[in-house]
């Protein structure tokens, strides 16, 4: 499988939240397979999963909203970005696979 998927993150602190910005953001993986991305998200993504659209017709990304770290107060969210070459029906299958479908 081609390495076309990407995973991004944003870390939000209490201070950055007050001004409506992320403290830090960027790529966790710039090019990876779907399997590699889902393996990473299985261990690091927690919390609620949401797509960029509802109902799911042709979602472009899915976001895992993290829980607040009890020590630092930070929240880390991860997003799985789907390459343009993936068909709408395969995007909906990915939504079902990750549990983002009703």
N, CA, C and O of each residue as an XYZ file, in Angstrom:
408
protein
N       0.844     -1.181      0.000
C       0.000      0.000      0.000
C       0.892      1.248      0.000
O       1.924      1.272      0.670
N       0.506      2.252     -0.728
C       1.288      3.472     -0.822
C       1.215      4.278      0.466
O       0.210      4.269      1.176
N       2.302      4.968      0.741
C       2.376      5.818      1.930
C       1.870      7.205      1.578
O       2.656      8.110      1.296
N       0.560      7.365      1.596
C      -0.041      8.626      1.201
C      -0.824      9.299      2.324
O      -1.197     10.465      2.195
N      -1.077      8.597      3.411
C      -1.849      9.162      4.509
C      -0.931     10.018      5.379
O       0.289      9.855      5.346
N      -1.511     10.917      6.147
C      -0.716     11.694      7.095
C      -1.494     11.840      8.399
O      -2.723     11.769      8.433
N      -0.733     12.046      9.464
C      -1.307     12.250     10.792
C      -0.717     13.549     11.329
O       0.502     13.714     11.376
N      -1.585     14.463     11.731
C      -1.144     15.721     12.314
C      -1.562     15.769     13.781
O      -2.392     14.981     14.236
N      -0.968     16.711     14.506
C      -1.322     16.888     15.911
C      -1.436     18.369     16.222
O      -0.902     19.214     15.504
N      -2.141     18.666     17.302
C      -2.137     20.001     17.884
C      -2.149     19.839     19.391
O      -2.950     19.084     19.943
N      -1.247     20.559     20.052
C      -1.184     20.539     21.513
C      -1.704     21.879     22.007
O      -1.220     22.938     21.610
N      -2.698     21.810     22.879
C      -3.343     23.004     23.407
C      -3.053     23.090     24.901
O      -3.320     22.150     25.650
N      -2.508     24.220     25.324
C      -2.264     24.470     26.744
C      -3.351     25.403     27.258
O      -4.117     25.970     26.479
N      -3.412     25.555     28.567
C      -4.396     26.487     29.133
C      -4.140     27.902     28.624
O      -5.082     28.640     28.334
N      -2.872     28.280     28.515
C      -2.534     29.627     28.046
C      -2.922     29.826     26.584
O      -3.485     30.857     26.218
N      -2.616     28.828     25.749
C      -2.943     28.971     24.321
C      -4.450     28.930     24.099
O      -4.960     29.550     23.167
N      -5.156     28.206     24.946
C      -6.622     28.130     24.835
C      -7.253     29.495     25.082
O      -8.249     29.847     24.451
N      -6.673     30.260     26.001
C      -7.209     31.589     26.320
C      -7.178     32.528     25.127
O      -8.017     33.422     25.020
N      -6.217     32.334     24.226
C      -6.132     33.197     23.040
C      -6.673     32.501     21.798
O      -6.616     33.059     20.702
N      -7.202     31.277     21.958
C      -7.840     30.572     20.850
C      -6.884     29.954     19.857
O      -7.232     29.787     18.688
N      -5.690     29.613     20.294
C      -4.673     29.042     19.407
C      -4.127     27.753     19.989
O      -4.274     27.487     21.182
N      -3.493     26.950     19.136
C      -2.755     25.781     19.605
C      -1.345     26.228     19.975
O      -0.755     27.071     19.298
N      -0.812     25.662     21.045
C       0.559     25.964     21.464
C       1.558     25.423     20.444
O       2.567     26.058     20.138
N       1.252     24.238     19.930
C       2.152     23.566     18.988
C       1.302     22.738     18.038
O       0.304     22.147     18.451
N       1.689     22.690     16.777
C       0.985     21.859     15.799
C       1.942     21.458     14.694
O       2.918     22.154     14.411
N       1.644     20.312     14.066
C       2.514     19.857     12.992
C       2.203     18.428     12.601
O       1.155     17.886     12.950
N       3.129     17.827     11.872
C       2.959     16.457     11.397
C       3.555     15.473     12.386
O       4.683     15.644     12.850
N       2.794     14.453     12.701
C       3.319     13.293     13.417
C       3.948     12.363     12.370
O       5.054     11.854     12.550
N       3.201     12.158     11.263
C       3.683     11.411     10.097
C       3.250     12.177      8.865
O       2.071     12.503      8.718
N       4.184     12.468      7.979
C       3.826     13.179      6.754
C       3.396     12.209      5.665
O       2.530     12.541      4.856
N       3.975     11.030      5.625
C       3.574     10.000      4.674
C       3.647      8.651      5.368
O       4.703      8.223      5.833
N       2.490      7.989      5.427
C       2.436      6.662      6.041
C       1.288      5.889      5.403
O       0.439      6.459      4.717
N       1.280      4.599      5.640
C       0.159      3.791      5.159
C      -1.009      3.950      6.123
O      -0.834      4.428      7.244
N      -2.181      3.556      5.696
C      -3.342      3.594      6.577
C      -3.107      2.715      7.796
O      -3.471      3.086      8.912
N      -2.506      1.564      7.588
C      -2.217      0.646      8.684
C      -1.286      1.284      9.717
O      -1.528      1.176     10.919
N      -0.228      1.946      9.257
C       0.700      2.622     10.171
C       0.001      3.729     10.946
O       0.204      3.879     12.151
N      -0.827      4.508     10.245
C      -1.551      5.604     10.898
C      -2.508      5.072     11.957
O      -2.550      5.584     13.076
N      -3.272      4.048     11.606
C      -4.248      3.513     12.557
C      -3.564      2.847     13.740
O      -4.086      2.893     14.854
N      -2.414      2.233     13.524
C      -1.672      1.650     14.633
C      -1.219      2.739     15.602
O      -1.342      2.575     16.816
N      -0.700      3.842     15.082
C      -0.297      4.966     15.927
C      -1.502      5.525     16.688
O      -1.427      5.755     17.895
N      -2.605      5.741     15.981
C      -3.789      6.331     16.607
C      -4.429      5.394     17.623
O      -5.040      5.850     18.590
N      -4.295      4.101     17.413
C      -4.826      3.129     18.368
C      -4.176      3.316     19.734
O      -4.832      3.174     20.766
N      -2.870      3.639     19.736
C      -2.132      3.779     20.994
C      -2.101      5.213     21.511
O      -1.945      5.423     22.714
N      -2.244      6.193     20.645
C      -2.090      7.585     21.063
C      -3.360      8.416     20.976
O      -3.527      9.373     21.731
N      -4.254      8.062     20.065
C      -5.497      8.812     19.931
C      -6.503      8.305     20.950
O      -6.765      7.105     21.024
N      -7.053      9.190     21.716
C      -8.087      8.780     22.660
C      -9.195      9.817     22.636
O      -9.028     10.901     22.077
N     -10.278      9.497     23.217
C     -11.373     10.449     23.240
C     -12.295     10.295     22.044
O     -12.322      9.258     21.381
N     -13.032     11.330     21.791
C     -14.076     11.367     20.771
C     -13.468     11.493     19.376
O     -12.508     12.238     19.180
N     -14.031     10.760     18.401
C     -13.572     10.836     17.003
C     -14.651     11.530     16.184
O     -15.835     11.217     16.301
N     -14.225     12.477     15.353
C     -15.164     13.237     14.535
C     -14.574     13.452     13.140
O     -13.371     13.662     12.991
N     -15.429     13.396     12.131
C     -15.010     13.685     10.756
C     -15.209     15.168     10.463
O     -15.839     15.884     11.242
N     -14.673     15.618      9.348
C     -14.835     17.013      8.962
C     -16.219     17.298      8.399
O     -16.532     18.446      8.081
N     -17.055     16.267      8.269
C     -18.414     16.462      7.741
C     -19.363     15.427      8.333
O     -18.952     14.351      8.766
N     -20.628     15.780      8.337
C     -21.688     14.853      8.727
C     -22.915     15.202      7.912
O     -23.243     16.386      7.840
N     -23.608     14.284      7.302
C     -23.286     12.862      7.257
C     -22.062     12.612      6.386
O     -21.693     13.439      5.553
N     -21.443     11.456      6.595
C     -20.225     11.118      5.868
C     -20.542     10.822      4.407
O     -21.155      9.804      4.086
N     -20.122     11.714      3.539
C     -20.231     11.501      2.098
C     -18.853     11.289      1.495
O     -18.621     10.342      0.743
N     -17.938     12.198      1.844
C     -16.569     12.127      1.328
C     -15.633     12.838      2.317
O     -15.025     13.854      1.979
N     -15.521     12.297      3.545
C     -14.712     12.985      4.557
C     -13.248     13.100      4.142
O     -12.676     12.183      3.551
N     -12.661     14.242      4.465
C     -11.253     14.496      4.125
C     -10.320     14.199      5.289
O      -9.151     13.872      5.080
N     -10.828     14.311      6.522
C     -10.007     13.970      7.679
C     -10.884     13.586      8.858
O     -12.076     13.891      8.901
N     -10.257     12.905      9.819
C     -10.905     12.492     11.056
C     -10.034     12.980     12.206
O      -8.809     12.875     12.154
N     -10.670     13.512     13.240
C      -9.927     14.035     14.385
C     -10.269     13.258     15.647
O     -11.438     13.022     15.953
N      -9.226     12.865     16.374
C      -9.344     12.235     17.686
C      -9.106     13.339     18.710
O      -7.986     13.834     18.831
N     -10.149     13.734     19.453
C     -10.018     14.778     20.460
C      -9.514     14.168     21.756
O     -10.156     13.282     22.321
N      -8.378     14.634     22.225
C      -7.736     14.052     23.393
C      -8.327     14.516     24.705
O      -9.054     15.508     24.767
N      -8.002     13.783     25.743
C      -8.386     14.142     27.105
C      -7.301     15.037     27.701
O      -6.153     15.024     27.258
N      -7.684     15.809     28.706
C      -6.729     16.694     29.375
C      -5.732     15.871     30.197
O      -6.122     14.991     30.965
N      -4.452     16.166     30.026
C      -3.409     15.532     30.826
C      -3.504     16.106     32.242
O      -3.443     17.321     32.428
N      -3.651     15.242     33.220
C      -3.870     15.693     34.597
C      -2.647     16.406     35.191
O      -2.800     17.233     36.090
N      -1.457     16.103     34.710
C      -0.249     16.751     35.247
C      -0.002     18.116     34.616
O       0.233     19.099     35.319
N      -0.057     18.173     33.294
C       0.304     19.419     32.607
C      -0.915     20.287     32.271
O      -0.785     21.500     32.106
N      -2.082     19.677     32.173
C      -3.273     20.411     31.746
C      -3.401     20.523     30.238
O      -4.364     21.102     29.737
N      -2.425     19.965     29.501
C      -2.434     20.042     28.036
C      -3.432     19.045     27.440
O      -3.755     18.024     28.047
N      -3.904     19.367     26.247
C      -4.745     18.477     25.455
C      -4.063     18.296     24.110
O      -3.647     19.274     23.490
N      -3.941     17.040     23.646
C      -3.364     16.768     22.331
C      -4.418     16.095     21.472
O      -4.962     15.052     21.836
N      -4.701     16.706     20.321
C      -5.632     16.151     19.343
C      -4.836     15.663     18.139
O      -3.847     16.281     17.744
N      -5.279     14.544     17.559
C      -4.641     13.988     16.365
C      -5.649     13.928     15.236
O      -6.830     13.667     15.468
N      -5.194     14.168     14.012
C      -6.056     14.068     12.833
C      -5.427     13.159     11.787
O      -4.235     13.247     11.495
N      -6.261     12.281     11.231
C      -5.874     11.409     10.121
C      -6.373     12.071      8.850
O      -7.570     12.311      8.696
N      -5.450     12.367      7.933
C      -5.795     13.029      6.672
C      -5.797     11.994      5.546
O      -4.836     11.244      5.376
N      -6.890     11.965      4.783
C      -7.098     10.990      3.717
C      -6.600     11.572      2.396
O      -6.943     12.708      2.068
N      -5.799     10.828      1.628
C      -5.320     11.346      0.339
C      -6.454     11.509     -0.669
O      -7.469     10.816     -0.600
N      -6.266     12.425     -1.594
C      -7.282     12.702     -2.613
C      -7.597     11.495     -3.487
O      -8.682     11.415     -4.062
N      -6.667     10.564     -3.592
C      -6.864      9.406     -4.467
C      -7.860      8.381     -3.902
O      -8.281      7.479     -4.625
N      -8.236      8.503     -2.642
C      -9.159      7.551     -2.012
C     -10.589      7.913     -2.417
O     -10.992      9.073     -2.330
N     -11.343      6.919     -2.854
C     -12.711      7.141     -3.328
C     -13.654      7.466     -2.165
O     -13.368      7.109     -1.022
N     -14.777      8.141     -2.445
C     -15.746      8.433     -1.395
C     -16.243      7.179     -0.655
O     -16.427      7.217      0.562
N     -16.459      6.082     -1.373
C     -16.936      4.871     -0.701
C     -15.865      4.309      0.234
O     -16.200      3.796      1.302
N     -14.597      4.390     -0.138
C     -13.522      3.924      0.741
C     -13.375      4.846      1.952
O     -13.039      4.385      3.042
N     -13.621      6.123      1.770
C     -13.584      7.062      2.895
C     -14.674      6.720      3.909
O     -14.444      6.782      5.117
N     -15.848      6.362      3.423
C     -16.936      5.954      4.332
C     -16.591      4.644      5.033
O     -16.943      4.456      6.197
N     -15.902      3.732      4.333
C     -15.461      2.481      4.976
C     -14.448      2.767      6.079
O     -14.480      2.124      7.128
N     -13.553      3.720      5.854
C     -12.597      4.097      6.894
C     -13.347      4.661      8.106
O     -12.985      4.375      9.248
N     -14.380      5.454      7.861
C     -15.181      5.999      8.963
C     -15.780      4.884      9.802
O     -15.770      4.956     11.030
N     -16.302      3.855      9.147
C     -16.858      2.706      9.882
C     -15.765      1.939     10.608
O     -15.966      1.493     11.738
N     -14.622      1.785      9.979
C     -13.506      1.043     10.570
C     -13.038      1.680     11.877
O     -12.755      0.972     12.843
N     -12.954      3.001     11.913
C     -12.454      3.682     13.118
C     -13.556      3.976     14.120
O     -13.284      4.503     15.199
N     -14.792      3.646     13.784
C     -15.889      3.871     14.725
C     -16.454      5.261     14.688
O     -16.981      5.743     15.691
N     -16.357      5.915     13.560
C     -16.851      7.282     13.420
C     -18.135      7.323     12.609
O     -18.496      8.372     12.075
N     -18.818      6.214     12.511
C     -20.036      6.133     11.713
C     -21.182      5.673     12.596
O     -20.991      4.863     13.503
N     -22.358      6.186     12.332
C     -23.530      5.772     13.118
C     -24.246      4.644     12.445
O     -25.256      4.161     12.957
